[in-house]
Amino acid sequence: SRGLGDVYKRQVGNGLYTDMNAIRRDEALDNIHSIYVDQWDWEKIITRENRNLDFLKLIVRAIVGAICDTNDRLHVRFPQLRTELSREVTFITAQELEDMYPGLETGSQRENAFVREHKTACVMQIGGLLRSGKPHDGRAPDYDDWTLNGDILMWNPVLERSFEVSSMGIRVDQAALDRQLTAAGCDERRNLPFHQMLLNGELPQSIGGGIGQSRLCMLLIGTCHIGEVQASLWDKETVETCEKAGITLL
C-alpha cells in the first residue's frame, strides 16, 4: 500500500471516477430519496497548496458550469423542457447561514430560505458544531475536511425547495483526520488501514465528491418524484399516493 501511495503522489491533477450503484436498505423513503442510489463519485489528486477555499470554489464553479451546459444542450434537443438554472454560485458557510436565519431551527430550512433567493449556492464548512451547539448536517469525520467542504444546492422550481445535487470537499489530511476523529468521538477508527495510511502520510492530498444521477435527472427533466427517473421499490402508500397524483413510477 505504501508503494501505491507513492505512485498516486506523482500524479497531481489526475484522479478517478466511478459510476456508483448501491442499495441503502435503511434509507428513509420520500420523493427525493430511494433505497437505490446512483452517483458519479470522483476523486482528484491535489497539492497541499490547493487545500484552501479558493480552490474549493474553483471546482464548485466548474461542476455547476458543467450542469448548466448540460441543461442548455437538453433545451436545444428537447425544447419542451423548462428548467432554468443559475450559473452564478453564491458561497456561504453553515455558520453564516445560521446567523442569517436565527429563527429557523434546521439546516434544511435555512437552505430553503437562502436558495429560494440565490438559486444556486454552495454551503461550506459542514460537519462541526455551530454556535447553537448543533451541526448544520451530519458529516463523517474521516471523509471531508469540515473546514474545506460544501454541498452544491440548486433551486428546484417543481418541488419549490432547495435541491442538493452534490456533496463534496477537500478530503481530510493528517491534521484534519486527527482533529475530527476526536471531535466525533471516533478515535477507535485510528487503527483501521485507511486511517493508518493517512495518518502516516502515505496517501496524497485529494478533493472529491458525488453527483447524484437520479437527482440531476429530476432537476433537468422537471419531475417531482425520484421514482419517475429510476426503477426502485416503494411501499404501498407511496404507490397509491403517486397513482392518485398521476405520477408514473418506473
Secondary structure, DSSP 8 states (H G I E B T S, - for coil): -HHHHHHHHT-TT-EEEEEEEEE-TT---BTTB-SEEEEEEEEEEE-GGG-SHHHHHHHHHHHHHHHHHHHHHHHHH-TT---------EEEEHHHHHHH-TT--SHHHHHHHHHHHHSEEEEES-SSB-TTSSBSS---TTSEEEEEEEEEEEEETTTTEEEEEEEEEEE--HHHHHHHHHHTT-GGGGGSHHHHHHHTT-S-EEEEEEEEHHHHHHHHHT-S-GGGTS-----HHHHHHHHHHT----
